[in-house]
């Protein structure tokens, strides 16, 4: 009996040790991908065409998709395990995903969304809330939280999400990356779970404005055209009064950048509240039906009400039967909205408001104007807090987000550095159908905007120059250690940290390029080498690494030129001479 008890304790001990080991492994896995992914897999692109044909437009890029996109043979989870239990695996792949893969990109997995893709916080109690790489301990924003985190953490080059009432724009703002909501109807919704069909758009995230634009050209199926610059940039002065950070920290960055690039004559100022009140008369009818009183509520608040009402109504139309049948356990904040008794939707008033808003923005912006507003008024709230659920928070957020959601116009979130250790951003809106123009504008202005961000924070930076340079070197050494251990993604994270701390050191870019090469991210490697060479024209390693990236991308002539220049700088470099000889024989 004693022997039996002893054996039992040994088995129990081994079992507990095993549980602890598995738990540690799980925690480590979550930390490495920041909890962004639900599932990992690979959808590989077709082989690149042989030279001299140009490679596929997205060759070398990786991406992830939010867990609302159908992938053949995989479950579409919709942010809730009960949805998985009650639905079959997808029997086909969303055409949007197929288009990107056929364009040369590799899809590596599905990412976390809010429960039923309904919220804006990015929280999910079933699969865990993805960690915000840009602001530890703060919400990543939703509904497409995992997709934004995957980009912010350099796990993928770009990702797909769904923006209904801010599902791409908010996480982009909270995670400090670019997020594009296209014009409503510009990208096919086929193969995604609908939330609110009148508001849903398929959006995408990226860190690099060039990648954002290239993905946009593929998704929007845009033919080649000459890049256009804006002829007017309109600052929505009243919208910036909602901000919970200094207004100048955002608006002045855009104003200074505009003046530098295009001149002061392009700048205009507008009171959007008053403008929409005069141009969208159906709002008065909507308000009178709701209140039977005078038109005292602001027009932007009414538009926010329209958006929220429409989201709830159409969500219930799409999913009320499933919710009634399955009775899933839902987050109280979501269930309160879903189960709320709604009036019958007056589709005539809604369509009138949408059409009047779209016409109003078209009239204001024409074909070449940009409306500048804050993406969201508040910094990312802390994890576990209730701030984001408060009526005042929701009102501030929805008043800004509803302008594009209800009108169907395109909008892009652009990061503008940090304030009090939290990412801040600004949004540009263009007319419905002005997607190419908006992508061009971001591409044109992005570098200048970041320069103005640096200038705005220069006084604070100068006080910490020495410590930041030391911290950058420490981060670089950590990156080197991770690289030696073949932890490529981790190495990229450390090199990125070093670059953020001290962005004028060529070695940091060159080292990150080498890690990108190991991951097969050749475009990123080439871009980093370009920056390294700009900073140090005699950086042999940067030329060699750029040559390798260009060879893999099919740019053989440019690759040979880089190898040859490396030989000029270092005539005894065997790798460069052998590479030149090999490529020369290949094209003889």
Residue pairs with C-beta under 8 A, 6 or more apart in sequence:
30 128
30 131
31 131
32 489
32 490
33 150
33 153
33 155
34 130
34 131
34 133
34 149
34 150
34 153
34 155
35 112
35 127
35 128
35 129
35 130
35 131
35 146
35 149
36 64
36 111
36 112
36 130
36 145
36 146
36 147
36 149
36 150
36 153
36 155
37 64
37 109
37 110
37 111
37 112
37 146
37 150
37 155
38 67
38 77
38 109
38 110
38 111
38 112
38 127
38 146
39 67
39 74
39 75
39 109
39 110
40 108
40 109
41 71
41 74
41 107
41 108
41 109
42 106
42 107
42 108
43 71
43 93
43 97
43 101
43 106
43 107
44 101
44 106
45 56
45 58
45 59
45 101
45 102
45 103
45 104
45 105
45 106
46 56
46 102
48 55
48 56
48 59
48 104
48 554
49 55
49 56
51 554
51 556
54 554
55 104
55 553
55 554
56 102
56 103
56 104
57 103
57 104
57 214
57 217
57 218
58 100
58 103
58 104
58 105
58 214
58 215
58 218
59 104
59 105
59 522
59 523
59 553
59 554
60 104
60 520
60 521
60 522
60 523
60 524
60 552
60 553
61 104
61 105
61 106
61 157
61 158
61 211
61 215
61 521
61 523
62 105
62 106
62 107
62 108
62 156
62 157
62 519
62 520
62 521
63 100
63 105
63 106
63 107
63 108
63 156
63 157
63 158
63 159
63 160
63 215
64 107
64 108
64 109
64 110
64 111
64 146
64 147
64 150
64 155
64 156
64 159
64 160
65 71
65 94
65 97
65 107
65 109
65 110
65 111
65 147
65 159
65 160
66 110
66 111
66 113
66 117
66 143
66 144
66 146
66 147
66 159
66 160
66 161
66 162
67 76
67 77
67 78
67 79
67 110
67 111
67 112
67 113
67 146
68 76
68 78
68 79
68 113
68 117
68 162
68 192
68 193
68 195
69 76
69 94
69 96
69 97
69 110
69 160
69 191
69 192
70 76
70 90
70 92
70 93
70 94
70 191
70 192
71 90
71 93
71 94
71 97
71 107
71 110
72 90
72 91
72 92
72 93
73 89
73 90
74 89
74 90
74 110
75 84
75 87
75 89
75 90
76 83
76 87
76 90
76 193
77 83
77 84
77 110
77 127
78 113
78 116
78 117
78 193
79 112
79 113
79 114
79 115
79 116
79 117
79 124
79 126
79 127
79 143
80 115
80 116
80 126
80 328
80 330
81 126
82 326
82 328
82 329
83 116
83 322
83 328
86 322
86 326
92 191
93 191
94 190
94 191
94 192
95 188
95 190
95 191
96 160
96 187
96 188
96 190
96 191
96 192
96 202
96 219
97 107
97 160
97 191
99 218
99 219
100 107
100 160
100 215
100 218
100 219
101 107
103 218
105 157
105 158
108 156
110 146
111 130
111 144
111 145
111 146
111 147
111 149
111 150
111 159
112 124
112 127
112 128
112 129
112 130
112 145
112 146
112 149
113 124
113 142
113 143
113 144
113 145
113 146
113 161
113 162
113 167
114 120
114 121
114 122
114 123
114 124
114 142
114 143
114 145
114 167
114 334
115 123
115 124
115 125
115 126
115 330
115 331
115 334
116 195
116 315
116 319
116 330
116 334
117 142
117 143
117 144
117 162
117 164
117 167
117 193
117 195
118 143
118 195
118 315
118 334
118 337
118 338
119 142
119 143
119 331
119 333
119 334
120 141
120 142
120 143
120 165
120 166
120 167
120 170
120 388
120 397
121 139
121 141
121 142
121 381
121 388
122 129
122 130
122 132
122 139
122 140
122 141
122 142
122 143
122 145
122 148
122 170
122 171
122 174
123 129
123 139
123 142
123 145
123 331
124 145
125 331
129 139
129 140
129 145
129 383
130 140
130 145
130 146
130 148
130 149
131 140
131 149
132 138
132 139
132 140
132 141
132 149
132 152
132 174
132 175
132 380
133 149
133 152
133 153
133 175
134 152
134 174
134 175
134 176
134 177
134 418
134 423
135 174
135 175
135 176
135 379
135 380
135 421
135 422
135 423
137 382
137 383
138 174
138 379
138 380
138 381
138 382
138 383
138 422
139 174
139 380
139 381
139 382
139 383
139 388
140 148
140 149
140 171
140 174
140 175
140 380
141 148
141 170
141 171
141 172
141 173
141 174
141 175
141 380
142 167
142 170
142 171
143 161
143 162
143 164
143 167
143 195
144 159
144 160
144 161
144 162
144 163
144 167
144 168
144 171
144 203
144 205
145 171
147 159
147 160
147 161
147 168
147 171
147 205
148 159
148 161
148 168
148 171
148 172
148 174
148 175
148 177
148 179
148 205
149 155
149 171
149 175
150 156
150 159
151 157
151 158
151 159
151 175
151 177
151 205
151 206
151 207
152 175
152 176
152 177
152 207
153 493
154 207
154 489
154 492
154 493
154 496
155 489
157 206
157 207
157 208
157 211
157 521
157 523
157 524
158 204
158 205
158 206
158 211
158 212
158 215
159 204
159 205
160 202
160 203
160 204
160 205
161 167
161 168
161 171
161 179
161 202
161 203
161 204
161 205
162 168
162 192
162 195
162 200
162 201
162 202
162 203
163 169
163 179
163 181
163 200
163 201
163 202
163 203
163 405
164 195
164 196
164 199
164 200
164 201
164 311
164 405
165 196
165 199
165 307
165 308
165 311
165 398
165 401
165 402
165 405
166 376
166 397
166 401
166 405
167 203
168 179
168 180
168 181
168 201
168 203
168 204
168 205
168 413
169 179
169 181
169 203
169 375
169 376
169 401
169 404
169 411
169 413
169 427
170 375
170 376
170 397
170 401
171 179
171 205
172 178
172 179
172 205
172 375
172 413
172 415
172 425
173 179
173 375
173 376
173 380
173 413
173 415
173 423
173 424
173 425
174 376
174 380
174 423
175 423
176 415
176 418
176 423
176 425
177 205
177 206
177 207
177 413
177 415
178 205
178 206
178 207
178 208
178 209
178 212
178 412
178 413
178 414
178 415
178 442
179 203
179 204
179 205
179 412
179 413
180 203
180 204
180 205
180 212
180 216
180 410
180 411
180 412
180 413
180 438
180 439
181 201
181 203
181 404
181 410
181 411
181 412
182 201
182 202
182 203
182 216
182 219
182 220
182 410
182 435
183 201
183 408
183 409
183 410
183 432
183 433
183 434
183 435
184 198
184 199
184 200
184 201
184 408
184 432
185 408
186 201
186 220
186 410
186 433
186 435
187 201
187 202
187 219
187 220
188 202
189 197
189 200
189 202
192 200
192 202
194 200
194 314
194 318
195 311
195 314
195 315
195 318
196 310
196 311
196 313
196 314
196 315
196 318
197 314
197 318
198 310
198 314
198 350
198 354
199 307
199 310
199 311
199 314
199 405
199 406
202 219
204 212
204 215
204 216
204 219
206 212
206 215
208 524
208 527
209 442
209 443
209 446
210 443
210 527
211 523
212 412
212 439
212 442
212 443
213 439
213 440
213 442
213 443
216 222
216 435
216 436
216 439
217 436
217 439
220 435
220 436
222 435
222 436
225 436
227 440
227 443
227 444
228 368
228 436
228 437
228 440
229 261
229 262
229 368
229 440
229 441
229 444
230 262
230 266
230 368
230 369
230 370
230 437
230 441
231 266
231 366
231 368
231 369
232 266
232 267
232 268
232 365
232 366
232 368
232 369
232 370
233 254
233 258
233 262
233 266
233 267
233 268
233 369
233 370
233 372
234 268
234 269
234 270
234 364
234 365
234 369
234 370
234 371
234 372
235 251
235 254
235 255
235 267
235 268
235 269
235 270
235 372
236 270
236 271
236 272
236 371
236 372
236 373
237 269
237 270
237 271
238 271
238 272
238 273
238 274
239 272
239 300
239 373
239 374
239 399
239 400
240 247
240 250
240 251
240 373
240 374
241 247
242 374
242 377
242 396
242 399
242 400
243 250
243 374
243 377
244 377
244 378
244 379
245 379
245 419
245 420
245 424
246 419
249 416
249 419
249 424
249 456
250 374
250 416
250 424
250 425
250 426
251 372
251 426
252 452
252 456
253 416
253 426
253 449
253 452
253 453
253 456
254 372
254 426
254 449
254 452
255 267
256 452
256 455
257 445
257 448
257 449
257 451
257 452
258 264
258 266
258 267
258 445
259 267
260 448
260 452
261 444
261 445
261 448
270 364
270 371
272 300
272 371
272 373
272 403
273 298
273 299
273 300
274 299
275 360
275 364
276 283
276 299
276 300
276 303
276 357
276 360
277 283
277 295
277 298
277 299
279 356
279 357
279 359
279 360
279 363
280 299
280 303
280 353
280 356
280 357
280 360
281 356
282 349
282 352
282 353
282 356
283 295
283 299
283 302
283 303
283 306
283 353
284 295
285 349
285 352
286 302
286 305
286 306
286 346
286 349
286 353
287 293
287 295
287 297
287 302
288 295
289 346
289 349
290 305
291 297
298 399
300 399
300 400
300 402
300 403
301 395
301 399
303 353
303 357
303 399
303 402
303 403
303 406
304 395
304 398
304 399
304 401
304 402
306 350
306 353
306 402
306 406
307 398
307 401
307 402
307 405
307 406
308 398
309 342
309 345
310 345
310 350
310 406
312 337
312 338
312 340
312 342
313 342
313 345
315 338
316 338
316 342
323 330
323 338
330 338
333 389
353 406
354 406
354 407
354 408
357 403
357 406
357 407
358 407
358 408
358 409
358 431
358 432
360 407
361 371
361 403
361 407
361 409
361 429
361 431
361 432
362 431
362 432
364 371
365 371
365 429
365 430
365 431
365 434
366 431
367 431
367 434
367 437
368 437
369 430
369 431
370 428
370 429
370 430
370 438
370 441
371 403
371 428
371 429
371 430
372 426
372 427
372 428
372 429
373 400
373 403
373 426
373 427
373 429
374 400
374 425
374 426
374 427
375 400
375 413
375 425
375 426
375 427
376 396
376 397
376 400
376 401
376 425
377 396
377 397
377 400
378 387
378 393
378 396
378 397
379 419
379 420
379 422
379 423
379 424
380 422
380 423
381 387
381 388
381 393
387 393
388 394
400 427
403 409
403 411
403 429
404 410
404 411
404 429
407 432
408 432
409 429
409 430
409 431
409 432
409 434
410 429
410 430
410 431
410 432
410 433
410 434
410 435
410 438
411 427
411 428
411 429
411 430
411 438
412 427
412 428
412 438
412 439
412 442
413 425
413 426
413 427
414 425
414 426
414 427
414 428
414 442
414 446
414 449
415 423
415 424
415 425
416 424
416 425
416 426
416 449
416 453
417 423
417 424
417 450
417 453
417 454
417 456
417 457
418 424
418 457
428 438
428 441
428 442
429 438
430 437
430 438
430 441
454 461
461 468
468 501
468 502
469 501
469 502
471 501
472 497
472 498
472 499
472 501
472 502
472 505
472 508
473 498
475 494
475 495
475 497
475 498
475 501
476 494
476 495
476 498
476 505
476 507
476 508
476 511
478 494
479 490
479 491
479 492
479 493
479 494
479 495
479 498
479 511
479 512
479 515
480 491
480 511
482 488
482 490
482 491
482 493
482 494
483 491
483 511
483 514
483 515
486 518
488 515
488 518
488 519
489 515
489 519
491 511
491 512
491 515
492 512
492 515
492 516
492 519
495 508
495 509
495 511
495 512
495 515
496 512
498 505
498 508
499 505
499 508
499 509
499 512
502 508
504 535
505 535
506 531
506 532
506 533
506 535
506 536
506 539
506 542
507 532
507 539
509 528
509 529
509 531
509 532
509 535
509 542
510 528
510 529
510 532
510 539
510 541
510 542
510 545
512 528
513 524
513 525
513 526
513 528
513 529
513 532
513 542
513 545
513 546
513 549
514 525
514 541
514 545
516 522
516 524
516 525
516 528
516 549
517 525
517 545
517 548
517 549
517 552
520 552
522 549
522 550
522 552
522 553
523 549
523 553
525 545
525 546
525 548
525 549
526 546
526 549
526 550
526 553
529 542
529 543
529 545
529 546
529 549
530 546
532 539
532 542
533 539
533 542
533 543
533 546
536 542
538 569
540 566
540 569
540 570
540 573
543 562
543 563
543 565
543 566
543 569
544 562
544 563
544 566
544 573
544 575
544 576
546 562
547 558
547 559
547 560
547 561
547 562
547 563
547 566
547 576
547 579
548 559
550 556
550 558
550 559
550 562
551 559
551 579
551 583
556 583
556 586
556 587
559 579
559 583
560 580
560 583
560 584
563 576
563 577
563 579
563 580
563 583
564 576
564 580
566 573
566 576
567 573
567 576
567 577
567 580
570 576
